[in-house]
């Protein structure tokens, strides 16, 4: 957590099917963990004015 800025969270993504844009072939995208940020209300209020 970054007080007044953002709250960082780790989220698990499931495996899914994607498409190679160059060839159009379907490919499997493996499961992975990603970092997500939720902007703090204090920062939103400052930016929005």
Buried (B, 14 or more C-beta within 10 A) or exposed (E): EEEEEBEEEEEEEEEEEEEEEEEEEEEEEEEEEEEEEEEBEEEEEEEEE
